[in-house]
């Protein structure tokens, strides 16, 4: 579970290109979008992977 936020549980999800932008001769496959995870130290000094939204949320509460 390397690409999951330890605080909120955000994980990768599948994404597709809009149907109008593709056609019969230009098919598009599904792509996987990953959350923006960063290493950050929490209050106990432990390093965890957190998404940037959680990092912003922690900065506001402190």
mmCIF file of the N, C-alpha and C atoms, coordinates in Angstrom:
data_MODEL
# 
_entry.id   MODEL 
# 
loop_
_atom_site.group_PDB 
_atom_site.id 
_atom_site.type_symbol 
_atom_site.label_atom_id 
_atom_site.label_alt_id 
_atom_site.label_comp_id 
_atom_site.label_asym_id 
_atom_site.label_entity_id 
_atom_site.label_seq_id 
_atom_site.pdbx_PDB_ins_code 
_atom_site.Cartn_x 
_atom_site.Cartn_y 
_atom_site.Cartn_z 
_atom_site.occupancy 
_atom_site.B_iso_or_equiv 
_atom_site.pdbx_formal_charge 
_atom_site.auth_seq_id 
_atom_site.auth_comp_id 
_atom_site.auth_asym_id 
_atom_site.auth_atom_id 
_atom_site.pdbx_PDB_model_num 
ATOM 1   N N  . UNK A 1 1  ? 0.837   -1.180 0.000   1.00 0.00 ? 1  UNK A N  1 
ATOM 2   C CA . UNK A 1 1  ? 0.000   0.000  0.000   1.00 0.00 ? 1  UNK A CA 1 
ATOM 3   C C  . UNK A 1 1  ? 0.885   1.249  0.000   1.00 0.00 ? 1  UNK A C  1 
ATOM 4   N N  . UNK A 1 2  ? 1.754   1.345  -0.981  1.00 0.00 ? 2  UNK A N  1 
ATOM 5   C CA . UNK A 1 2  ? 2.700   2.453  -1.011  1.00 0.00 ? 2  UNK A CA 1 
ATOM 6   C C  . UNK A 1 2  ? 2.055   3.736  -1.524  1.00 0.00 ? 2  UNK A C  1 
ATOM 7   N N  . UNK A 1 3  ? 1.030   3.663  -2.323  1.00 0.00 ? 3  UNK A N  1 
ATOM 8   C CA . UNK A 1 3  ? 0.450   4.861  -2.928  1.00 0.00 ? 3  UNK A CA 1 
ATOM 9   C C  . UNK A 1 3  ? -0.897  5.208  -2.314  1.00 0.00 ? 3  UNK A C  1 
ATOM 10  N N  . UNK A 1 4  ? -0.975  5.117  -0.988  1.00 0.00 ? 4  UNK A N  1 
ATOM 11  C CA . UNK A 1 4  ? -2.196  5.436  -0.265  1.00 0.00 ? 4  UNK A CA 1 
ATOM 12  C C  . UNK A 1 4  ? -1.849  6.405  0.852   1.00 0.00 ? 4  UNK A C  1 
ATOM 13  N N  . UNK A 1 5  ? -2.650  7.436  1.018   1.00 0.00 ? 5  UNK A N  1 
ATOM 14  C CA . UNK A 1 5  ? -2.449  8.396  2.102   1.00 0.00 ? 5  UNK A CA 1 
ATOM 15  C C  . UNK A 1 5  ? -2.786  7.712  3.420   1.00 0.00 ? 5  UNK A C  1 
ATOM 16  N N  . UNK A 1 6  ? -1.872  7.800  4.397   1.00 0.00 ? 6  UNK A N  1 
ATOM 17  C CA . UNK A 1 6  ? -2.104  7.133  5.676   1.00 0.00 ? 6  UNK A CA 1 
ATOM 18  C C  . UNK A 1 6  ? -3.118  7.879  6.531   1.00 0.00 ? 6  UNK A C  1 
ATOM 19  N N  . UNK A 1 7  ? -3.371  9.153  6.256   1.00 0.00 ? 7  UNK A N  1 
ATOM 20  C CA . UNK A 1 7  ? -4.293  9.933  7.077   1.00 0.00 ? 7  UNK A CA 1 
ATOM 21  C C  . UNK A 1 7  ? -5.737  9.821  6.601   1.00 0.00 ? 7  UNK A C  1 
ATOM 22  N N  . UNK A 1 8  ? -5.969  9.975  5.298   1.00 0.00 ? 8  UNK A N  1 
ATOM 23  C CA . UNK A 1 8  ? -7.349  9.957  4.804   1.00 0.00 ? 8  UNK A CA 1 
ATOM 24  C C  . UNK A 1 8  ? -7.680  8.719  3.982   1.00 0.00 ? 8  UNK A C  1 
ATOM 25  N N  . UNK A 1 9  ? -6.657  7.946  3.568   1.00 0.00 ? 9  UNK A N  1 
ATOM 26  C CA . UNK A 1 9  ? -6.916  6.734  2.800   1.00 0.00 ? 9  UNK A CA 1 
ATOM 27  C C  . UNK A 1 9  ? -7.111  6.961  1.314   1.00 0.00 ? 9  UNK A C  1 
ATOM 28  N N  . UNK A 1 10 ? -6.745  8.152  0.826   1.00 0.00 ? 10 UNK A N  1 
ATOM 29  C CA . UNK A 1 10 ? -6.882  8.433  -0.606  1.00 0.00 ? 10 UNK A CA 1 
ATOM 30  C C  . UNK A 1 10 ? -5.962  7.505  -1.391  1.00 0.00 ? 10 UNK A C  1 
ATOM 31  N N  . UNK A 1 11 ? -6.484  6.915  -2.469  1.00 0.00 ? 11 UNK A N  1 
ATOM 32  C CA . UNK A 1 11 ? -5.726  5.939  -3.243  1.00 0.00 ? 11 UNK A CA 1 
ATOM 33  C C  . UNK A 1 11 ? -5.881  6.244  -4.734  1.00 0.00 ? 11 UNK A C  1 
ATOM 34  N N  . UNK A 1 12 ? -5.123  5.567  -5.600  1.00 0.00 ? 12 UNK A N  1 
ATOM 35  C CA . UNK A 1 12 ? -5.246  5.799  -7.041  1.00 0.00 ? 12 UNK A CA 1 
ATOM 36  C C  . UNK A 1 12 ? -6.642  5.460  -7.557  1.00 0.00 ? 12 UNK A C  1 
ATOM 37  N N  . UNK A 1 13 ? -7.058  6.132  -8.623  1.00 0.00 ? 13 UNK A N  1 
ATOM 38  C CA . UNK A 1 13 ? -8.332  5.826  -9.255  1.00 0.00 ? 13 UNK A CA 1 
ATOM 39  C C  . UNK A 1 13 ? -8.165  5.863  -10.764 1.00 0.00 ? 13 UNK A C  1 
ATOM 40  N N  . UNK A 1 14 ? -9.102  5.240  -11.461 1.00 0.00 ? 14 UNK A N  1 
ATOM 41  C CA . UNK A 1 14 ? -9.042  5.158  -12.916 1.00 0.00 ? 14 UNK A CA 1 
ATOM 42  C C  . UNK A 1 14 ? -9.695  6.398  -13.530 1.00 0.00 ? 14 UNK A C  1 
ATOM 43  N N  . UNK A 1 15 ? -9.123  6.844  -14.648 1.00 0.00 ? 15 UNK A N  1 
ATOM 44  C CA . UNK A 1 15 ? -9.628  8.014  -15.342 1.00 0.00 ? 15 UNK A CA 1 
ATOM 45  C C  . UNK A 1 15 ? -9.647  7.716  -16.839 1.00 0.00 ? 15 UNK A C  1 
ATOM 46  N N  . UNK A 1 16 ? -10.564 8.352  -17.552 1.00 0.00 ? 16 UNK A N  1 
ATOM 47  C CA . UNK A 1 16 ? -10.646 8.182  -18.999 1.00 0.00 ? 16 UNK A CA 1 
ATOM 48  C C  . UNK A 1 16 ? -10.714 9.553  -19.659 1.00 0.00 ? 16 UNK A C  1 
ATOM 49  N N  . UNK A 1 17 ? -10.341 9.613  -20.937 1.00 0.00 ? 17 UNK A N  1 
ATOM 50  C CA . UNK A 1 17 ? -10.440 10.844 -21.703 1.00 0.00 ? 17 UNK A CA 1 
ATOM 51  C C  . UNK A 1 17 ? -11.888 11.055 -22.134 1.00 0.00 ? 17 UNK A C  1 
ATOM 52  N N  . UNK A 1 18 ? -12.297 12.294 -22.248 1.00 0.00 ? 18 UNK A N  1 
ATOM 53  C CA . UNK A 1 18 ? -13.665 12.587 -22.665 1.00 0.00 ? 18 UNK A CA 1 
ATOM 54  C C  . UNK A 1 18 ? -13.982 11.921 -23.998 1.00 0.00 ? 18 UNK A C  1 
ATOM 55  N N  . UNK A 1 19 ? -15.200 11.439 -24.144 1.00 0.00 ? 19 UNK A N  1 
ATOM 56  C CA . UNK A 1 19 ? -15.606 10.704 -25.332 1.00 0.00 ? 19 UNK A CA 1 
ATOM 57  C C  . UNK A 1 19 ? -15.526 11.574 -26.585 1.00 0.00 ? 19 UNK A C  1 
ATOM 58  N N  . UNK A 1 20 ? -15.804 12.876 -26.456 1.00 0.00 ? 20 UNK A N  1 
ATOM 59  C CA . UNK A 1 20 ? -15.783 13.752 -27.628 1.00 0.00 ? 20 UNK A CA 1 
ATOM 60  C C  . UNK A 1 20 ? -14.372 13.963 -28.159 1.00 0.00 ? 20 UNK A C  1 
ATOM 61  N N  . UNK A 1 21 ? -13.358 13.764 -27.331 1.00 0.00 ? 21 UNK A N  1 
ATOM 62  C CA . UNK A 1 21 ? -11.987 13.999 -27.756 1.00 0.00 ? 21 UNK A CA 1 
ATOM 63  C C  . UNK A 1 21 ? -11.363 12.779 -28.419 1.00 0.00 ? 21 UNK A C  1 
ATOM 64  N N  . UNK A 1 22 ? -12.066 11.678 -28.425 1.00 0.00 ? 22 UNK A N  1 
ATOM 65  C CA . UNK A 1 22 ? -11.526 10.482 -29.056 1.00 0.00 ? 22 UNK A CA 1 
ATOM 66  C C  . UNK A 1 22 ? -12.490 10.042 -30.152 1.00 0.00 ? 22 UNK A C  1 
ATOM 67  N N  . UNK A 1 23 ? -12.084 9.103  -30.941 1.00 0.00 ? 23 UNK A N  1 
ATOM 68  C CA . UNK A 1 23 ? -12.949 8.627  -32.006 1.00 0.00 ? 23 UNK A CA 1 
ATOM 69  C C  . UNK A 1 23 ? -12.660 7.173  -32.315 1.00 0.00 ? 23 UNK A C  1 
ATOM 70  N N  . UNK A 1 24 ? -13.232 6.708  -33.398 1.00 0.00 ? 24 UNK A N  1 
ATOM 71  C CA . UNK A 1 24 ? -13.066 5.311  -33.778 1.00 0.00 ? 24 UNK A CA 1 
ATOM 72  C C  . UNK A 1 24 ? -11.613 5.012  -34.130 1.00 0.00 ? 24 UNK A C  1 
ATOM 73  N N  . UNK A 1 25 ? -10.934 5.971  -34.753 1.00 0.00 ? 25 UNK A N  1 
ATOM 74  C CA . UNK A 1 25 ? -9.562  5.740  -35.201 1.00 0.00 ? 25 UNK A CA 1 
ATOM 75  C C  . UNK A 1 25 ? -8.530  6.302  -34.226 1.00 0.00 ? 25 UNK A C  1 
ATOM 76  N N  . UNK A 1 26 ? -8.978  6.910  -33.137 1.00 0.00 ? 26 UNK A N  1 
ATOM 77  C CA . UNK A 1 26 ? -8.064  7.439  -32.126 1.00 0.00 ? 26 UNK A CA 1 
ATOM 78  C C  . UNK A 1 26 ? -8.554  7.002  -30.746 1.00 0.00 ? 26 UNK A C  1 
ATOM 79  N N  . UNK A 1 27 ? -8.534  5.701  -30.470 1.00 0.00 ? 27 UNK A N  1 
ATOM 80  C CA . UNK A 1 27 ? -9.056  5.239  -29.178 1.00 0.00 ? 27 UNK A CA 1 
ATOM 81  C C  . UNK A 1 27 ? -8.125  5.641  -28.037 1.00 0.00 ? 27 UNK A C  1 
ATOM 82  N N  . UNK A 1 28 ? -8.701  5.838  -26.878 1.00 0.00 ? 28 UNK A N  1 
ATOM 83  C CA . UNK A 1 28 ? -7.909  6.168  -25.697 1.00 0.00 ? 28 UNK A CA 1 
ATOM 84  C C  . UNK A 1 28 ? -8.167  5.119  -24.631 1.00 0.00 ? 28 UNK A C  1 
ATOM 85  N N  . UNK A 1 29 ? -7.122  4.732  -23.976 1.00 0.00 ? 29 UNK A N  1 
ATOM 86  C CA . UNK A 1 29 ? -7.248  3.737  -22.918 1.00 0.00 ? 29 UNK A CA 1 
ATOM 87  C C  . UNK A 1 29 ? -7.465  4.435  -21.584 1.00 0.00 ? 29 UNK A C  1 
ATOM 88  N N  . UNK A 1 30 ? -7.876  3.666  -20.622 1.00 0.00 ? 30 UNK A N  1 
ATOM 89  C CA . UNK A 1 30 ? -8.024  4.203  -19.277 1.00 0.00 ? 30 UNK A CA 1 
ATOM 90  C C  . UNK A 1 30 ? -6.640  4.441  -18.687 1.00 0.00 ? 30 UNK A C  1 
ATOM 91  N N  . UNK A 1 31 ? -6.523  5.493  -17.898 1.00 0.00 ? 31 UNK A N  1 
ATOM 92  C CA . UNK A 1 31 ? -5.264  5.798  -17.231 1.00 0.00 ? 31 UNK A CA 1 
ATOM 93  C C  . UNK A 1 31 ? -5.492  5.831  -15.734 1.00 0.00 ? 31 UNK A C  1 
ATOM 94  N N  . UNK A 1 32 ? -4.446  5.606  -14.993 1.00 0.00 ? 32 UNK A N  1 
ATOM 95  C CA . UNK A 1 32 ? -4.536  5.597  -13.538 1.00 0.00 ? 32 UNK A CA 1 
ATOM 96  C C  . UNK A 1 32 ? -3.980  6.911  -13.000 1.00 0.00 ? 32 UNK A C  1 
ATOM 97  N N  . UNK A 1 33 ? -4.774  7.602  -12.187 1.00 0.00 ? 33 UNK A N  1 
ATOM 98  C CA . UNK A 1 33 ? -4.358  8.865  -11.578 1.00 0.00 ? 33 UNK A CA 1 
ATOM 99  C C  . UNK A 1 33 ? -3.953  8.590  -10.132 1.00 0.00 ? 33 UNK A C  1 
ATOM 100 N N  . UNK A 1 34 ? -2.785  9.116  -9.751  1.00 0.00 ? 34 UNK A N  1 
ATOM 101 C CA . UNK A 1 34 ? -2.255  8.883  -8.414  1.00 0.00 ? 34 UNK A CA 1 
ATOM 102 C C  . UNK A 1 34 ? -2.381  10.141 -7.566  1.00 0.00 ? 34 UNK A C  1 
ATOM 103 N N  . UNK A 1 35 ? -2.609  10.000 -6.265  1.00 0.00 ? 35 UNK A N  1 
ATOM 104 C CA . UNK A 1 35 ? -2.653  11.176 -5.393  1.00 0.00 ? 35 UNK A CA 1 
ATOM 105 C C  . UNK A 1 35 ? -1.252  11.750 -5.195  1.00 0.00 ? 35 UNK A C  1 
ATOM 106 N N  . UNK A 1 36 ? -1.176  13.031 -4.894  1.00 0.00 ? 36 UNK A N  1 
ATOM 107 C CA . UNK A 1 36 ? 0.092   13.717 -4.675  1.00 0.00 ? 36 UNK A CA 1 
ATOM 108 C C  . UNK A 1 36 ? 0.536   13.448 -3.238  1.00 0.00 ? 36 UNK A C  1 
ATOM 109 N N  . UNK A 1 37 ? 1.340   12.392 -3.067  1.00 0.00 ? 37 UNK A N  1 
ATOM 110 C CA . UNK A 1 37 ? 1.783   11.995 -1.733  1.00 0.00 ? 37 UNK A CA 1 
ATOM 111 C C  . UNK A 1 37 ? 3.172   12.535 -1.444  1.00 0.00 ? 37 UNK A C  1 
ATOM 112 N N  . UNK A 1 38 ? 3.370   12.988 -0.211  1.00 0.00 ? 38 UNK A N  1 
ATOM 113 C CA . UNK A 1 38 ? 4.649   13.516 0.238   1.00 0.00 ? 38 UNK A CA 1 
ATOM 114 C C  . UNK A 1 38 ? 4.978   12.890 1.589   1.00 0.00 ? 38 UNK A C  1 
ATOM 115 N N  . UNK A 1 39 ? 6.283   12.745 1.855   1.00 0.00 ? 39 UNK A N  1 
ATOM 116 C CA . UNK A 1 39 ? 6.704   12.306 3.179   1.00 0.00 ? 39 UNK A CA 1 
ATOM 117 C C  . UNK A 1 39 ? 6.592   13.489 4.125   1.00 0.00 ? 39 UNK A C  1 
ATOM 118 N N  . UNK A 1 40 ? 5.982   13.285 5.292   1.00 0.00 ? 40 UNK A N  1 
ATOM 119 C CA . UNK A 1 40 ? 5.815   14.362 6.269   1.00 0.00 ? 40 UNK A CA 1 
ATOM 120 C C  . UNK A 1 40 ? 5.904   13.765 7.668   1.00 0.00 ? 40 UNK A C  1 
ATOM 121 N N  . UNK A 1 41 ? 6.395   14.567 8.609   1.00 0.00 ? 41 UNK A N  1 
ATOM 122 C CA . UNK A 1 41 ? 6.465   14.132 10.003  1.00 0.00 ? 41 UNK A CA 1 
ATOM 123 C C  . UNK A 1 41 ? 5.210   14.590 10.730  1.00 0.00 ? 41 UNK A C  1 
ATOM 124 N N  . UNK A 1 42 ? 4.597   13.659 11.453  1.00 0.00 ? 42 UNK A N  1 
ATOM 125 C CA . UNK A 1 42 ? 3.415   14.008 12.235  1.00 0.00 ? 42 UNK A CA 1 
ATOM 126 C C  . UNK A 1 42 ? 3.854   14.325 13.662  1.00 0.00 ? 42 UNK A C  1 
ATOM 127 N N  . UNK A 1 43 ? 2.935   14.626 14.537  1.00 0.00 ? 43 UNK A N  1 
ATOM 128 C CA . UNK A 1 43 ? 3.236   15.100 15.884  1.00 0.00 ? 43 UNK A CA 1 
ATOM 129 C C  . UNK A 1 43 ? 4.150   14.213 16.699  1.00 0.00 ? 43 UNK A C  1 
ATOM 130 N N  . UNK A 1 44 ? 4.060   12.910 16.544  1.00 0.00 ? 44 UNK A N  1 
ATOM 131 C CA . UNK A 1 44 ? 4.880   11.992 17.339  1.00 0.00 ? 44 UNK A CA 1 
ATOM 132 C C  . UNK A 1 44 ? 6.284   11.824 16.766  1.00 0.00 ? 44 UNK A C  1 
ATOM 133 N N  . UNK A 1 45 ? 6.609   12.520 15.675  1.00 0.00 ? 45 UNK A N  1 
ATOM 134 C CA . UNK A 1 45 ? 7.923   12.406 15.052  1.00 0.00 ? 45 UNK A CA 1 
ATOM 135 C C  . UNK A 1 45 ? 8.018   11.285 14.039  1.00 0.00 ? 45 UNK A C  1 
ATOM 136 N N  . UNK A 1 46 ? 6.919   10.601 13.791  1.00 0.00 ? 46 UNK A N  1 
ATOM 137 C CA . UNK A 1 46 ? 6.891   9.495  12.842  1.00 0.00 ? 46 UNK A CA 1 
ATOM 138 C C  . UNK A 1 46 ? 6.706   10.036 11.426  1.00 0.00 ? 46 UNK A C  1 
ATOM 139 N N  . UNK A 1 47 ? 7.416   9.453  10.450  1.00 0.00 ? 47 UNK A N  1 
ATOM 140 C CA . UNK A 1 47 ? 7.286   9.858  9.052   1.00 0.00 ? 47 UNK A CA 1 
ATOM 141 C C  . UNK A 1 47 ? 6.215   9.016  8.370   1.00 0.00 ? 47 UNK A C  1 
ATOM 142 N N  . UNK A 1 48 ? 5.283   9.686  7.711   1.00 0.00 ? 48 UNK A N  1 
ATOM 143 C CA . UNK A 1 48 ? 4.212   8.992  6.996   1.00 0.00 ? 48 UNK A CA 1 
ATOM 144 C C  . UNK A 1 48 ? 4.036   9.644  5.633   1.00 0.00 ? 48 UNK A C  1 
ATOM 145 N N  . UNK A 1 49 ? 3.397   8.913  4.730   1.00 0.00 ? 49 UNK A N  1 
ATOM 146 C CA . UNK A 1 49 ? 3.043   9.479  3.434   1.00 0.00 ? 49 UNK A CA 1 
ATOM 147 C C  . UNK A 1 49 ? 1.650   10.080 3.554   1.00 0.00 ? 49 UNK A C  1 
ATOM 148 N N  . UNK A 1 50 ? 1.558   11.385 3.251   1.00 0.00 ? 50 UNK A N  1 
ATOM 149 C CA . UNK A 1 50 ? 0.278   12.081 3.332   1.00 0.00 ? 50 UNK A CA 1 
ATOM 150 C C  . UNK A 1 50 ? 0.045   12.837 2.037   1.00 0.00 ? 50 UNK A C  1 
ATOM 151 N N  . UNK A 1 51 ? -1.218  12.941 1.637   1.00 0.00 ? 51 UNK A N  1 
ATOM 152 C CA . UNK A 1 51 ? -1.540  13.716 0.443   1.00 0.00 ? 51 UNK A CA 1 
ATOM 153 C C  . UNK A 1 51 ? -1.447  15.202 0.779   1.00 0.00 ? 51 UNK A C  1 
ATOM 154 N N  . UNK A 1 52 ? -1.297  16.026 -0.235  1.00 0.00 ? 52 UNK A N  1 
ATOM 155 C CA . UNK A 1 52 ? -1.088  17.451 -0.006  1.00 0.00 ? 52 UNK A CA 1 
ATOM 156 C C  . UNK A 1 52 ? -2.306  18.108 0.637   1.00 0.00 ? 52 UNK A C  1 
ATOM 157 N N  . UNK A 1 53 ? -3.496  17.592 0.389   1.00 0.00 ? 53 UNK A N  1 
ATOM 158 C CA . UNK A 1 53 ? -4.681  18.152 1.034   1.00 0.00 ? 53 UNK A CA 1 
ATOM 159 C C  . UNK A 1 53 ? -4.632  17.923 2.540   1.00 0.00 ? 53 UNK A C  1 
ATOM 160 N N  . UNK A 1 54 ? -4.151  16.761 2.970   1.00 0.00 ? 54 UNK A N  1 
ATOM 161 C CA . UNK A 1 54 ? -4.020  16.489 4.404   1.00 0.00 ? 54 UNK A CA 1 
ATOM 162 C C  . UNK A 1 54 ? -2.927  17.352 5.020   1.00 0.00 ? 54 UNK A C  1 
ATOM 163 N N  . UNK A 1 55 ? -1.841  17.595 4.272   1.00 0.00 ? 55 UNK A N  1 
ATOM 164 C CA . UNK A 1 55 ? -0.764  18.445 4.775   1.00 0.00 ? 55 UNK A CA 1 
ATOM 165 C C  . UNK A 1 55 ? -1.287  19.864 4.977   1.00 0.00 ? 55 UNK A C  1 
ATOM 166 N N  . UNK A 1 56 ? -2.078  20.370 4.033   1.00 0.00 ? 56 UNK A N  1 
ATOM 167 C CA . UNK A 1 56 ? -2.668  21.698 4.184   1.00 0.00 ? 56 UNK A CA 1 
ATOM 168 C C  . UNK A 1 56 ? -3.613  21.730 5.380   1.00 0.00 ? 56 UNK A C  1 
ATOM 169 N N  . UNK A 1 57 ? -4.393  20.680 5.560   1.00 0.00 ? 57 UNK A N  1 
ATOM 170 C CA . UNK A 1 57 ? -5.335  20.614 6.667   1.00 0.00 ? 57 UNK A CA 1 
ATOM 171 C C  . UNK A 1 57 ? -4.600  20.612 8.003   1.00 0.00 ? 57 UNK A C  1 
ATOM 172 N N  . UNK A 1 58 ? -3.455  19.899 8.083   1.00 0.00 ? 58 UNK A N  1 
ATOM 173 C CA . UNK A 1 58 ? -2.667  19.875 9.318   1.00 0.00 ? 58 UNK A CA 1 
ATOM 174 C C  . UNK A 1 58 ? -2.063  21.248 9.595   1.00 0.00 ? 58 UNK A C  1 
ATOM 175 N N  . UNK A 1 59 ? -1.650  21.983 8.560   1.00 0.00 ? 59 UNK A N  1 
ATOM 176 C CA . UNK A 1 59 ? -1.055  23.304 8.744   1.00 0.00 ? 59 UNK A CA 1 
ATOM 177 C C  . UNK A 1 59 ? -2.079  24.290 9.302   1.00 0.00 ? 59 UNK A C  1 
ATOM 178 N N  . UNK A 1 60 ? -3.339  24.150 8.920   1.00 0.00 ? 60 UNK A N  1 
ATOM 179 C CA . UNK A 1 60 ? -4.378  25.054 9.404   1.00 0.00 ? 60 UNK A CA 1 
ATOM 180 C C  . UNK A 1 60 ? -4.690  24.774 10.864  1.00 0.00 ? 60 UNK A C  1 
ATOM 181 N N  . UNK A 1 61 ? -4.710  23.509 11.263  1.00 0.00 ? 61 UNK A N  1 
ATOM 182 C CA . UNK A 1 61 ? -5.080  23.168 12.633  1.00 0.00 ? 61 UNK A CA 1 
ATOM 183 C C  . UNK A 1 61 ? -3.976  23.465 13.630  1.00 0.00 ? 61 UNK A C  1 
ATOM 184 N N  . UNK A 1 62 ? -2.722  23.548 13.187  1.00 0.00 ? 62 UNK A N  1 
ATOM 185 C CA . UNK A 1 62 ? -1.621  23.771 14.124  1.00 0.00 ? 62 UNK A CA 1 
ATOM 186 C C  . UNK A 1 62 ? -1.463  25.198 14.483  1.00 0.00 ? 62 UNK A C  1 
# 
